[in-house]
Amino acid sequence: MTSDGMHSDRGEWSSKLGFILAAAGSAIGLGNIWRFPYVTGQNGGAAFLILYLVCVLLLGLPLMVAELTIGRFSRRNPVGAFEAIKQGSWWKIVGYLGVLTGVCILSYYTVMAGYTIGYIVKTLVGNDTTFESFTSNAWLSLPLFLLFSVLTVLVVHGGVKNGIERWAKILMPVLLFLLVVLIIRSVTLEGAGRGLSFYFKPDFSKVTGKTLLAALGQAFFSLSLGMGAMITYGSYLSKKDNLVTSGCFVALFDTMIAVMAGLVIFPALFAMNMNPAEGPGLVFQVLPRIFPQLPGGNIVGAAFFLLLAIAALTSTISLLEVATAYLVDEKHWLRRKAVWIVAAVSFGLGLPSALSQGIVPALGDLPLPGGGSFLGFMDWLFANVMLAAGAILISIFFGWVWKMKSAAEEIRQGYPNVGKLLTAFDIMLRFVCPALILVVLIYLFISIG
Ligand code: PFF
């Protein structure tokens, strides 16, 4: 990745594996382990899981390939990428929306990420204060929020290639292993069966437009799509790389981790007679009750939150990278300056979210969608609405403006035998994605009205 802020030296990933790990690192994060279980819980379980998987397959995968292709072709940040492909058009606004969405998601995401650091220590020392009293303690949550913001900055302006690429290679398998251990413990708890049927036996009578919006939003959020993060990461790919298989790997890893997180949470949750529709605090309330039931529970628990913090870090990096790449490519800022300024803006924006979790009661009880808290509202607005809006615009741009015929040339470099797959992606991007997302967005506006 570029470190001096010049176009000519934007840099590339060190290898295909390096890219897959970095992109999977962006995709796998709090979205899989914190957000997926609570959104699934709020939306009735199995039926939501099925909708989610359909969204990943039909919309997520083609869009992932589209974003990577736009990025590698243009070798630019999202704003520059749209400008490079369609000069002088208003399409670059989609890039600006992506930059804005990235900074806004980063703002509240880092608040949650800060909690994971707190939970490492809390679990290790066996402190059993509740999640609410933890988040409503300003002396804990604000410094942790600041700490996580600074960590993100340090990684983004120090080498991503040598730092994150290398660490992700070791840590992702450890996360996987710990998840397997936790699944085994969770499904063997007494009463776990009810959790499994909640998670796997669909009740489609509960599905509404709201469920579909949540499934779409979760798919885009989890795969880091709809705001140009994958355009940016794709811009550092080499022409030799296979965009389609790389994209598929990333989507597969990401989905697997989310499904596994659900397998940890729901059996345990039902075994402990807790409410699956609890909301954003869900994972922080359920997991600390499973750890004590494992040998060396405190250590396993602390290790788990450590990995969660690292997974969150590889995602915050990509959220920060989008705006940074824009300022470096288009405004010729020094990378160092761009990173600190974007992070400072995002920190400021994140303060009301941090305060809304029990510190300033008024911010926790607003007449807004997303559950009432300011953090919930930001998540609703940016993860659900803005990512869906970004996704529809990117698919229309790819399918109708740039068109598969031009994009195919880029995709065939690195994958000469892609064949019929392109036709399938083309149909998805031109018709299915826009139509489905449009229906969901219309439903959304009607329901707000
Ligand atoms: N995909 C990340 C997660 O699931 O935690 C969150 C995210 C990162 C969303 C980067 C969007 C993005 F551009």
Residues whose N, C-alpha, C, O or C-beta is under 5 A from the ligand:
A	BS01	PFF	S26 A27 I28 G29 L30 G31 N32 F221 S222 L223 S224 L225 M227 A229 S315 S318 L319
